């Protein structure tokens, strides 16, 4: 199989708050024969908060990040749902509005950059599904996860708005009944847990404005996975991971019951199936102890 090569937009979370996600991304890429060129010049996507304060600045910021991928002539791959949303939204808007694109490029010219619209943008989840293929992943599994019931937690920014996100990958995703993460669990040999909250918001982005609502959303997600007899949760988003893994006391109080499960990054799940060590995958960095490996 020809080696795949992408421009990796890490976002800020994987380099700061969830270093285990960065570790496991690189470990899994090596196993899958993927070359990742890290966009070290790139900056935060705005995290869906800058966008509310200064929409034009957010477009310039994200267009700048995409322009670095274009300089490499590569598809940009993201590992955060919110980064995926903001970069994909920027590309969508600029590619469809020549005047807006020109205004953004006026600002980018000040730092010697130009957004051309030549690089595609996709999440690592869809790069694996669309470009590697689930059958190939299944063939490469050396440690099937058959003893685990695994609850997928999609997060909202990777599947909504669907008309935008389905521009970025070849396999359309139904935001009301997503299947990509379920299919990946099955390819890794695991048993999927179907529960109502798997495609809901984790509450991360309203934590400061409405902390109780945020905790209820996350608490119900963990509770739903537990009630489905899950051994652990897997998510493709580091922000969802932070919310579900680090605040179990707060979540338990919000929903009136004890809720806690190990929460793995998607890359860690794949890495376990492909034979990566727990050290390579950074499993010691979790708040909820991952003690099954």
C-alpha positions as CSV (number, residue, x, y, z in Angstrom):
1,X,0.0,0.0,0.0
2,X,1.4,3.4,-1.0
3,X,2.3,5.5,2.1
4,X,-0.2,8.2,2.9
5,X,1.0,11.7,3.8
6,X,-0.9,14.4,5.5
7,X,-0.3,17.8,7.0
8,X,-1.1,17.4,10.7
9,X,-2.9,20.2,12.4
10,X,-2.6,19.3,16.1
11,X,-4.6,22.1,17.6
12,X,-3.6,23.2,21.0
13,X,-5.2,20.6,23.2
14,X,-3.2,17.6,22.0
15,X,0.1,19.5,22.7
16,X,-0.9,20.8,26.1
17,X,-3.9,19.2,27.9
18,X,-3.9,15.7,26.3
19,X,-0.4,14.8,25.4
20,X,-1.4,11.2,25.3
21,X,-3.5,11.9,22.3
22,X,-0.5,13.3,20.4
23,X,1.6,10.3,21.5
24,X,-1.0,7.8,20.3
25,X,-1.6,9.7,17.1
26,X,2.0,9.3,16.1
27,X,2.2,5.7,17.2
28,X,-0.9,4.7,15.2
29,X,0.3,6.7,12.2
30,X,3.5,4.7,12.2
31,X,1.6,1.4,12.5
32,X,-0.6,2.3,9.6
33,X,2.2,3.6,7.4
34,X,1.0,7.2,7.5
35,X,3.4,10.1,7.3
36,X,2.3,13.1,9.3
37,X,4.0,16.5,8.7
38,X,3.2,18.6,11.7
39,X,2.2,22.1,11.0
40,X,4.4,23.6,13.7
41,X,3.6,27.2,12.5
42,X,-0.1,26.8,13.0
43,X,-2.0,28.2,15.9
44,X,-5.3,27.7,17.8
45,X,-8.4,27.5,15.6
46,X,-10.3,29.8,18.0
47,X,-12.0,27.0,19.8
48,X,-15.5,28.2,18.7
49,X,-15.1,31.1,21.2
50,X,-13.1,33.5,19.1
51,X,-15.7,33.1,16.4
52,X,-18.3,34.7,18.6
53,X,-16.1,37.6,19.4
54,X,-14.5,38.4,16.0
55,X,-15.7,36.4,13.1
56,X,-13.3,37.9,10.6
57,X,-10.3,37.4,12.8
58,X,-11.3,33.7,13.2
59,X,-11.4,33.3,9.4
60,X,-8.0,34.9,9.0
61,X,-6.6,32.7,11.7
62,X,-7.9,29.5,10.2
63,X,-7.1,30.4,6.7
64,X,-3.5,31.0,7.9
65,X,-3.4,27.5,9.3
66,X,-4.8,26.0,6.1
67,X,-2.3,28.0,4.0
68,X,0.5,26.2,5.7
69,X,-1.0,22.9,4.6
70,X,-1.3,24.2,1.1
71,X,2.4,25.1,1.1
72,X,3.1,21.4,1.6
73,X,0.6,20.5,-1.0
74,X,-1.1,18.1,1.4
75,X,-4.5,17.4,2.8
76,X,-4.8,18.8,6.3
77,X,-5.8,16.2,8.9
78,X,-7.1,17.3,12.3
79,X,-7.4,15.4,15.6
80,X,-9.9,17.6,17.3
81,X,-13.6,17.9,16.5
82,X,-13.6,21.6,17.2
83,X,-10.5,22.2,15.1
84,X,-12.2,20.2,12.3
85,X,-15.3,22.3,12.5
86,X,-13.6,25.6,12.4
87,X,-11.1,24.8,9.6
88,X,-13.8,23.1,7.5
89,X,-16.2,26.0,8.1
90,X,-13.5,28.5,7.1
91,X,-12.7,26.6,3.9
92,X,-16.4,26.3,3.0
93,X,-17.0,30.0,3.4
94,X,-13.9,31.2,1.6
95,X,-14.3,28.8,-1.3
96,X,-17.8,30.1,-1.8
97,X,-17.3,33.8,-1.4
98,X,-14.6,35.4,-3.6
99,X,-14.9,38.8,-1.9
100,X,-14.5,37.4,1.6
101,X,-11.5,35.3,0.4
102,X,-9.9,38.4,-1.1
103,X,-10.4,40.3,2.2
104,X,-8.8,37.5,4.2
105,X,-5.9,37.2,1.7
106,X,-5.2,41.0,2.2
107,X,-4.5,40.2,5.8
108,X,-2.5,37.0,5.1
109,X,-0.3,38.9,2.6
110,X,1.0,40.9,5.6
111,X,2.8,37.7,6.7
112,X,3.6,36.4,3.3
113,X,0.8,33.9,3.0
114,X,-2.1,33.3,0.7
115,X,-5.2,31.1,1.1
116,X,-5.8,29.3,-2.3
117,X,-8.3,26.6,-1.3
118,X,-6.2,23.8,-2.7
119,X,-5.9,21.6,0.4
120,X,-8.7,19.4,1.6
121,X,-9.5,19.1,5.3
122,X,-10.4,15.9,7.1
123,X,-10.5,14.4,10.6
124,X,-8.1,11.6,11.4
125,X,-11.1,9.3,11.9
126,X,-12.2,9.8,8.3
127,X,-8.7,9.7,6.9
128,X,-8.4,6.2,8.3
129,X,-11.8,5.1,7.1
130,X,-11.7,6.7,3.7
131,X,-8.0,6.3,2.8
132,X,-6.8,3.3,4.8
133,X,-10.1,1.5,4.9
134,X,-11.7,-0.5,7.6
135,X,-10.9,-3.8,6.0
136,X,-7.2,-2.9,6.0
137,X,-7.4,-1.9,9.7
138,X,-9.1,-5.2,10.5
139,X,-6.3,-7.1,8.7
140,X,-3.7,-5.3,10.7
141,X,-5.2,-6.0,14.1
142,X,-2.9,-8.1,16.3
143,X,-4.8,-7.8,19.6
144,X,-8.5,-7.9,18.9
145,X,-10.6,-6.0,21.5
146,X,-13.2,-8.7,21.6
147,X,-13.4,-8.8,25.4
148,X,-14.5,-5.2,25.6
149,X,-17.9,-3.5,25.3
150,X,-16.9,-0.1,23.9
151,X,-19.2,3.0,23.9
152,X,-18.5,5.4,21.1
153,X,-18.9,9.1,21.9
154,X,-18.9,11.0,18.7
155,X,-19.1,14.6,20.0
156,X,-21.0,17.1,18.0
157,X,-18.5,19.2,16.0
158,X,-17.4,16.3,13.9
159,X,-20.8,15.3,12.7
160,X,-22.7,18.6,12.7
161,X,-23.6,20.5,10.7
162,X,-23.7,17.5,8.4
163,X,-23.9,19.5,5.2
164,X,-20.6,21.0,6.0
165,X,-18.8,18.0,7.5
166,X,-19.8,15.7,4.7
167,X,-17.9,17.9,2.3
168,X,-14.7,16.9,4.1
169,X,-14.9,13.1,3.8
170,X,-16.0,10.5,1.3
171,X,-18.3,8.6,3.5
172,X,-21.5,10.6,4.4
173,X,-22.3,10.6,8.1
174,X,-25.9,10.8,9.5
175,X,-25.6,13.1,12.5
176,X,-28.7,11.4,14.1
177,X,-27.3,7.9,13.5
178,X,-23.5,8.1,13.0
179,X,-21.7,4.9,12.3
180,X,-18.0,5.7,11.6
181,X,-16.8,5.3,15.2
182,X,-19.0,2.2,15.7
183,X,-17.5,0.7,12.5
184,X,-14.0,1.4,13.7
185,X,-14.7,-0.3,17.0
186,X,-15.9,-3.4,15.1
187,X,-12.8,-3.3,12.9
188,X,-10.7,-3.3,16.0
189,X,-12.5,-6.4,17.2
190,X,-14.6,-4.7,19.9
191,X,-18.3,-4.8,20.7
192,X,-20.1,-1.5,20.3
193,X,-22.5,-0.1,22.8
194,X,-25.5,1.7,21.4
195,X,-26.9,4.4,23.7
196,X,-28.9,7.5,23.3
197,X,-26.2,10.0,24.2
198,X,-23.5,8.8,21.9
199,X,-24.1,11.6,19.3
200,X,-24.9,14.3,21.9
201,X,-22.8,17.3,23.0
202,X,-20.4,16.7,25.9
203,X,-21.1,20.2,27.3
204,X,-17.5,21.4,27.0
205,X,-18.2,24.7,25.2
206,X,-20.8,25.9,27.7
207,X,-18.8,25.0,30.8
208,X,-18.1,28.6,31.8
209,X,-21.5,30.0,30.9
210,X,-23.7,27.2,32.3
211,X,-21.6,24.8,34.4
212,X,-24.5,22.8,35.7
213,X,-26.0,22.2,32.2
214,X,-22.5,21.2,31.0
215,X,-22.1,18.7,33.8
216,X,-25.6,17.2,33.2
217,X,-24.8,16.7,29.5
218,X,-21.5,14.9,30.2
219,X,-22.9,13.0,33.2
220,X,-25.8,11.7,31.2
221,X,-23.3,10.5,28.5
222,X,-21.2,8.5,30.9
223,X,-24.4,7.2,32.6
224,X,-25.8,6.1,29.3
225,X,-22.6,4.2,28.5
226,X,-22.6,2.6,31.9
227,X,-26.2,1.5,31.5
228,X,-25.3,0.0,28.2
229,X,-22.8,-2.2,30.0
230,X,-19.8,-0.4,28.5
231,X,-16.3,-1.2,29.8
232,X,-15.0,2.1,28.5
233,X,-15.8,5.1,26.2
234,X,-13.9,6.1,23.1
235,X,-14.0,9.5,21.5
236,X,-12.3,11.2,18.5
237,X,-12.2,14.6,20.3
238,X,-9.8,15.7,23.0
239,X,-12.2,18.2,24.4
240,X,-14.9,15.5,24.8
241,X,-12.2,13.4,26.4
242,X,-11.3,16.1,28.9
243,X,-14.9,16.7,29.9
244,X,-15.8,13.0,30.3
245,X,-12.5,11.9,31.9
246,X,-11.5,14.7,34.3
247,X,-14.7,15.8,36.0
248,X,-16.4,12.7,37.3
249,X,-17.1,14.1,40.8
250,X,-18.8,17.1,39.3
251,X,-20.7,15.0,36.8
252,X,-21.9,12.6,39.4
253,X,-23.3,15.4,41.6
254,X,-25.0,16.9,38.5
255,X,-26.9,13.7,37.6
256,X,-27.4,12.4,41.1
257,X,-25.5,9.1,40.8
258,X,-21.9,7.9,40.6
259,X,-20.7,8.0,37.0
260,X,-17.2,7.1,35.9
261,X,-15.6,5.1,33.1
262,X,-12.2,5.0,31.5
263,X,-12.3,7.3,28.4
264,X,-9.9,6.5,25.6
265,X,-8.9,8.6,22.6
266,X,-9.8,7.0,19.3
267,X,-6.1,6.7,18.6
268,X,-5.5,4.8,21.8
269,X,-8.1,2.3,20.9
270,X,-6.7,1.7,17.5
271,X,-3.2,1.5,19.0
272,X,-4.2,-1.2,21.5
273,X,-5.7,-3.3,18.6
274,X,-2.6,-2.8,16.5
275,X,-0.2,-3.9,19.3
276,X,1.1,-0.6,20.6
277,X,2.3,-0.6,24.2
278,X,0.5,1.3,26.9
279,X,3.6,3.5,27.2
280,X,3.5,4.5,23.5
281,X,-0.2,5.3,23.9
282,X,0.2,7.4,27.1
283,X,-2.4,5.5,29.1
284,X,-0.9,6.6,32.4
285,X,-2.1,10.2,31.7
286,X,-5.8,9.6,32.3
287,X,-7.6,10.7,35.3
288,X,-9.9,7.7,35.3
289,X,-7.4,4.9,35.6
290,X,-7.1,2.6,32.5
291,X,-6.3,-0.6,34.3
292,X,-7.4,-3.2,31.8
293,X,-4.1,-3.3,29.9
